[in-house]
Amino acid sequence: MGAPPGSELRSAPRYALLIRTAKIIADGREFLCIIRDASATGLKIRLFSPLPHARDLAVELMTGDRYPVELVWHADDYAGLRFPQEIDVERLLDESRGTFPKRQIRLQIALSGVLHSGGEAVPVLFRNLSQQGACVESEKWLLMNELIRLETGVTQPLYAKVRWRSHPRYGLIFEHTFRLEELARISAPLQFAQALEEHAKPHANQPSSGEA
């Protein structure tokens, strides 16, 4: 799209990054990515799914720091992003600084499933999902460190332990973690589907042709 790959990053010194996991937020929808290099003026990222058309784009790091960006080019699994204003690239690279201590990227996601606990099967709603765990809502009271099973229809059965609770919300840690590519493959279609569903909502109550 427009400039050749990498050209938007050449106006400022670049720092090559082997792997820096992040997420790109497109009109509120969150997608995993990897930052491959960075400068005060922009980023080059690797994508795991097509980048949706969006009015608002931002990149959020593992520290919770978020930067608005503009898409400059997109080729295959890579994209070049530009900051509207130059940023402190040293802060971006320093994972000891930020809104949160460095932690796994959490994807805000709407995913329903079934929770199995104590011989019961009850509905559960995911609020976020990471490689290592999730935040869920359940009307069933769960015990600290309780081992539960989750079925979602888009993943293999997930076994997890309760690490914190503030009923009806519970923080879970998985017995087996997701690989980054696996989590991206699972989450991206859900984000696209939710975006399409929300786009259709304003039209649902509009009268059809010929109605008053």
N, C-alpha and C positions, 0 to 999 in steps of 0.2 A: 504494500500500500504506500504509494508515494516514494519516499526516500529508500535507498537500498539498505538491506540489513546492516545495522550497526552504525550507520552514518550519524544518527541523532545522538550517539554517545561520544563521538570523537572530538567534540568541542571542549571537553573537560577530561582531566586524567581519569582513567578507568581502573577499577580494582577487580581483578578476576576472582571469582568465587567458585570453588569446586561444587559445593551444594549449600544452598541456604533456602530452606523450605519456607514458603510464604503462602498467602492466599490472595487472589485477585477478586475484588468485589465489584460486580457489574450490576448496577441498579438494584443493589441489595442482595443479589445472588452470589454465593461464595464458591470459588473454584480453587483447587490446589494448583500451585505452580512452584517452580524452583528458580531463584534468582541466580543467573550465571555470571553477570558482571554488573557493576554499578559505578556511577559517577555522580557528581553534584547535580547533573542535569537530567539524568535518566537511567533506565535499567534495561537489561536484556533478560528475558525470562523464558523458561521452557514450560510449555503447556502440556496438559494431559488430556485435554478435550478442546473442541473448537471454542474460540472466544466469542461469546454472544455479542450482538450489537447492543450498545448501551449508551445512555446519555451521560451517566456518571460512572467513572472508574476510579478505583483506589487499590493500593497494595497494602496489606497488613502483614507485619512481621511476627515472628514467634514471641517477641517482647510485647506485642500489643500495639506498637507504634503503627500509625496508619498515615499513608501519603497519597493525596490525590494525584492521578496521572492521566495522561492523554496517550491514546494509541497512535503510533507513528507508522509502524509497519507490522505485518503479520505474514509469516512464511512457514508453512509446514507446522512443526511443533514449537516454533519460537515466535516471539514478538518483541518489538522495541517500544518502550514506554518513555514518555517525557514528563518531567515534573513541570507544573506551571511556573514555579519559581525554584531557583537553586536551593538545595537542601544541604544540611550538615552531613556529608557522607560518612564522616568518622563516627557520628552517632549511629547511623544506619548499620555500620559494620560492627559496632560494639554491642554484643549480645548481653552484656552485664548491665546495660542501661535500657530504660524503656518504661512503659506503663506497668508491665508485669515482669517478674523474673522470667527468664527463658523457659518456655514450656511448649508442649506439643500444640500444633495448629489445631484449633477447634473450628469445625464447620457448623454454622447455624443451619439447621436442616429440619424439615418437617417429614417425619417418617413414623408410621404407625406399625405396631406389631403385637405380639402376644408374649406375655411374661409368665413363666412357669416357676412357681414358688410354693413350697409346702403342700404339694399335691393339687394346687389350684392353677388355673390358666385364666389370666385376666388381661384386658387390653392395656397397652402401654404406648406412650407417645414420646418419641425422641425429640429433644430440644437442641442438642448438639452432638457431634460425633468427631472423634479423633482416632489416631492410630491405636491409642492405648485404652480408650474408654469412651464414655458417653454420659450425658445428663438426660435423664428420662423423667416422665411424669407417670405415676401409677396411683390409683385409688387404694390399692392394697398396701398396708403398712409392711415395710421390709426391715429386717434386722441388720445391724452393722455387721459387716464381714460375711453376710449370708451369701451363699453361692446360688445364683439363679441362672435360668436359661431363657434366651430371647430368640424368638422366631420373627423374621421380618418379611420373608418372601423374596428379598433381593440379596440376601447373604446366606451363608451357611449358618446353622444354629450357633448362637453366640453364648458362651459361658462367661459370666462375670461375677465379681464380688462387690458388695456395697461398701463404698469408702466414706461417703458422707450422706447425710439425709436432712432434709427440711421439708417434710411431707407437705404436698405430694411429690416433691422433686427429690431425686436421688442421683448421687454421683457414683458411677460404676467404673471399675477397672477390669479390662478383659483378661481372661486367662491366656489367650493367644492374640497377639497384636496384628494389626493390618500392615501389610507393606504399603508404601506410599502410593504406588501405581494402582494397587488394588482398591484402596480407599477412594482414589480419584475416579476409578472406573465405576464404582458403586454410586458415588455421590453426584457426579455430573448429570446423569440422566434425570435424577430426582429434582435437581435445581432447575433444569430446563422444563420439566413437566409442571412444576409449581409455577414457573413464570408464565407458561401458556395458560394455565388455569386462572391465574389472577388477571391476565390480560383479557380473558373472556368474561370475567365477572361484570364489568360495567355494562356489557351488552345484554346480560341475561334478563334484565327487567325492562328493556326497551320494547315498545309495542312492535309487533311484526307489521309488515306492509298491509294496509287496509284496515288496521285496528285504530280505534279512537285514541 
